[in-house]
Amino acid sequence: MDLWERARSFAGEAAKRSQELSLEAAKRSSVLVSETAKKSKEIFSETAIKSREMAAEATKQADLLAGQIMHLASDIPVPSIPPIPAISPLPSAAESEPDAAELERYGITDDLREFVNGMTISTFRDFPLQDEPEMSDVPTVSNVRQDLNEWQARHATLVLSAVKEISKFRYELCPRYMKERKFWRVYFLLVNNYVTPYETKYFEELKVKAEEEKMVAQKEISQTSQTTTSEQKDMKVPSKTSTSSNREQDLDVFLLGDLGSDDEGPDAGDDDELDDDFDKIDGASGI
């Protein structure tokens, strides 16, 4: 019974002591939290004050630097900037299209357009023309085979842009049903009566132009050769004149020199003869 009372008393004291320790720990924890919060508040307040001071100092320094820059900039002469030239607008699609004169020159006329309007895909596909072996080394420029002559190549380029039916036929037929070479052969055979006069006229004009250029070149060469010959003659004439003058001067010197020797010769001979005569007279008187 005493043991039980002691155990009970010990348990009560232990519980009481535990409560006291818990209260003491809670009190100390509260004090510590309060002091920590106070310290944190002080540190935050001090940090905010320092930040404001640094910001004010930085603003002051920036204002001073800006004032110095403005002062220096006012002393530097500002170069005059030339005006930027206006950029010309890009040519529109209408401006890049060929004019009526060029279309006329290459045979794209109203009659040709009317004739082409009556064509169909079957006109090309069923045309009785055998395929020829394809020449792979023939270049293609502007979607036109360059095995055509100069006039035909330009005509093909213009007709693709000016006559939409031909462009459509070529798109649907090449190369699914026929080669590019065959397409243009068939086309020029079909429109031969409409384009041949313009093609002939074109090459005749080129021939006349080439002959005119040749004549102009020959004329320029002839004028150049004549100018060169005249310059050479002008260079030779002074030499002949100077040679003739030198010859006349030599002749004058020769003649004058002979005359001088003739005038002086007799004088010297007379003196010698007189001396001989005086010697003879002296010899005779002495005898």
C-alpha positions in Angstrom: 0.0 0.0 0.0 2.8 2.4 0.8 4.5 1.4 -2.5 1.3 2.2 -4.4 1.0 5.6 -2.7 4.6 6.4 -3.4 4.2 5.5 -7.1 1.1 7.6 -7.3 2.8 10.5 -5.6 5.8 10.2 -7.9 3.5 10.1 -10.9 1.7 13.2 -9.8 5.0 15.1 -9.2 6.3 13.9 -12.5 3.2 15.2 -14.3 3.4 18.5 -12.4 7.0 18.9 -13.2 6.3 18.1 -16.9 3.6 20.8 -17.0 6.0 23.3 -15.4 8.7 22.4 -18.0 6.2 22.7 -20.8 5.1 26.1 -19.6 8.6 27.2 -19.2 9.5 26.0 -22.7 6.5 27.7 -24.2 7.3 30.9 -22.4 10.9 30.9 -23.5 9.9 30.0 -27.1 7.5 32.9 -27.1 10.2 35.3 -25.8 12.6 34.0 -28.4 10.1 34.4 -31.2 9.3 37.9 -30.1 13.0 38.8 -29.9 13.6 37.3 -33.3 10.7 39.2 -34.9 12.0 42.3 -33.3 15.5 41.8 -34.6 14.1 41.0 -38.1 12.1 44.1 -38.1 15.0 46.2 -37.0 17.2 44.5 -39.7 14.5 45.1 -42.4 14.1 48.7 -41.4 17.8 49.3 -41.4 18.1 47.6 -44.8 15.3 49.7 -46.2 16.9 52.9 -45.0 20.3 51.9 -46.5 18.5 51.0 -49.8 16.8 54.4 -49.9 20.1 56.1 -49.2 21.9 54.2 -52.0 19.1 54.9 -54.4 19.2 58.6 -53.6 23.0 58.6 -54.0 22.7 56.8 -57.4 20.1 59.2 -58.6 22.3 62.1 -57.6 25.3 60.6 -59.4 23.2 59.9 -62.5 21.9 63.5 -62.6 25.5 64.8 -62.3 26.7 62.5 -65.1 23.7 63.5 -67.3 24.6 67.2 -66.8 28.2 66.6 -67.8 27.1 64.7 -70.9 24.7 67.5 -71.9 27.5 70.0 -71.4 29.9 68.1 -73.6 27.3 67.5 -76.2 26.5 71.2 -76.5 30.2 71.8 -77.3 30.4 69.2 -80.1 29.2 70.4 -83.5 26.4 68.4 -84.9 27.1 67.2 -88.5 24.5 67.9 -91.1 22.8 64.7 -92.3 22.0 64.7 -96.0 18.4 63.9 -96.8 17.7 60.3 -97.7 16.8 60.1 -101.4 13.3 58.8 -102.1 13.2 55.1 -103.1 11.5 54.7 -106.4 8.6 52.3 -106.3 9.1 48.9 -107.8 7.6 48.4 -111.2 4.2 46.8 -111.2 3.3 43.8 -113.2 1.6 45.9 -115.8 4.7 47.9 -116.5 6.8 44.8 -116.9 4.5 43.3 -119.6 5.7 43.6 -123.2 4.2 46.5 -125.2 2.0 46.2 -128.3 4.9 47.0 -130.6 7.0 44.1 -129.4 4.1 41.7 -129.6 3.4 42.9 -133.1 7.1 42.4 -134.0 7.1 38.8 -132.9 3.8 37.9 -134.6 1.4 37.8 -131.7 -1.5 39.4 -133.4 -5.3 39.3 -133.1 -5.4 36.8 -136.0 -3.0 34.5 -134.1 -5.0 34.8 -130.9 -8.2 33.9 -132.8 -6.6 30.9 -134.5 -5.2 29.7 -131.1 -8.7 29.9 -129.5 -9.9 27.3 -131.9 -7.2 24.8 -130.7 -7.7 22.0 -128.2 -5.4 19.6 -126.4 -6.3 17.0 -129.0 -4.9 19.4 -131.7 -1.4 19.0 -130.2 -1.7 15.4 -128.9 -3.1 13.9 -132.1 -0.8 15.9 -134.5 0.9 13.5 -136.9 4.5 14.1 -135.9 6.9 11.4 -134.8 8.9 11.9 -131.7 12.6 12.6 -132.2 15.3 11.6 -129.8 15.5 14.1 -126.9 18.7 16.1 -126.8 19.5 16.3 -123.1 22.3 18.9 -123.5 20.0 21.6 -124.9 19.5 24.3 -122.2 16.2 25.7 -121.1 15.8 29.4 -120.4 12.6 31.0 -119.2 10.8 27.7 -119.6 11.6 27.7 -123.4 13.8 25.2 -125.1 16.9 26.9 -126.6 16.9 24.6 -129.7 14.7 27.3 -131.3 16.2 30.2 -133.2 16.4 33.7 -131.7 13.0 34.9 -133.0 11.1 31.7 -132.2 12.5 31.6 -128.6 11.3 35.2 -128.0 8.0 34.5 -129.6 7.5 31.4 -127.4 8.3 33.4 -124.3 5.8 36.1 -125.2 3.1 33.8 -126.3 3.2 31.9 -123.0 2.5 35.1 -121.1 0.2 36.8 -123.6 -1.9 33.9 -124.8 -3.1 31.9 -121.8 -4.4 29.0 -124.0 -0.9 28.1 -125.1 0.4 28.2 -121.5 -2.5 26.0 -120.5 -1.9 23.5 -123.3 1.8 23.3 -122.5 1.2 22.8 -118.8 -1.2 19.9 -119.4 0.8 18.2 -122.2 4.4 18.6 -121.2 6.0 16.3 -120.2 3.0 13.9 -119.6 2.0 13.4 -123.2 4.9 14.9 -125.2 8.3 16.4 -124.8 9.0 20.1 -124.8 10.7 19.9 -128.1 7.8 18.2 -129.8 5.3 20.7 -128.3 7.0 23.7 -129.9 7.6 22.0 -133.2 3.9 21.2 -133.4 3.0 24.7 -132.4 5.2 26.4 -135.0 3.9 24.1 -137.7 0.3 24.9 -136.8 0.9 28.7 -136.7 3.3 28.8 -139.6 1.1 30.9 -141.9 0.6 33.5 -139.2 4.1 33.9 -137.9 6.4 33.3 -140.9 6.1 36.9 -142.4 7.1 38.4 -139.1 10.0 36.0 -138.6 11.3 36.7 -142.2 11.0 40.5 -141.6 12.9 40.2 -138.4 15.9 38.4 -139.9 15.9 40.8 -142.9 16.1 43.8 -140.5 18.9 42.1 -138.7 20.7 41.5 -142.0 20.3 45.2 -143.0 21.4 46.3 -139.6 24.5 44.1 -139.8 25.4 45.5 -143.2 25.0 49.0 -142.0 27.2 48.4 -139.0 29.8 46.8 -141.3 29.8 49.8 -143.6 30.2 52.1 -140.6 33.0 50.1 -139.3 34.8 50.0 -142.7 34.3 53.8 -143.0 35.8 54.3 -139.6 38.7 52.1 -140.5 39.2 54.0 -143.7 39.2 57.4 -142.0 41.6 56.1 -139.4 44.0 54.8 -142.1 43.7 58.1 -144.0 44.5 60.1 -140.9 47.5 57.9 -140.1 48.8 58.3 -143.7 48.4 62.1 -143.5 50.3 62.2 -140.2 53.1 60.1 -141.7 53.3 62.5 -144.7 53.4 65.5 -142.4 56.3 63.9 -140.5 58.2 63.1 -143.7 57.9 66.6 -145.4 60.0 68.5 -142.7 62.8 65.9 -143.0 63.0 66.5 -146.8 63.0 70.3 -146.3 65.7 70.1 -143.7 67.8 67.8 -145.9 67.5 70.2 -148.9 68.4 73.2 -146.7 71.5 71.3 -145.4 72.5 70.5 -149.0 72.1 74.2 -150.0 74.1 75.3 -147.0 76.9 72.9 -147.8 77.0 74.1 -151.4 77.2 77.7 -150.3 80.1 76.9 -147.9 81.9 75.0 -150.7 81.5 77.8 -153.2 82.5 80.6 -150.8 85.4 78.6 -149.6 86.7 78.2 -153.2 86.3 81.8 -153.9 88.2 82.8 -150.8 91.1 80.5 -151.7 91.3 81.9 -155.2 91.4 85.5 -153.9 94.2 84.7 -151.5 96.2 82.5 -153.8 97.3 85.0 -156.3 98.4 87.4 -153.7 100.8 84.9 -152.1 102.2 83.9 -155.6 102.9 87.6 -156.6 104.9 88.1 -153.4 107.1 85.1 -154.2 107.7 86.3 -157.8 108.6 89.8 -156.6 111.1 88.3 -154.2 112.8 86.3 -157.1 113.0 89.4 -159.3 114.7 91.4 -156.6 117.2 88.6 -156.0 118.0 88.5 -159.7 118.5 92.3 -159.8 120.8 92.2 -156.8 122.8 89.4 -158.3 123.2 91.3 -161.6 124.4 94.5 -160.0 126.9 92.6 -157.9 128.4 91.2 -161.0 
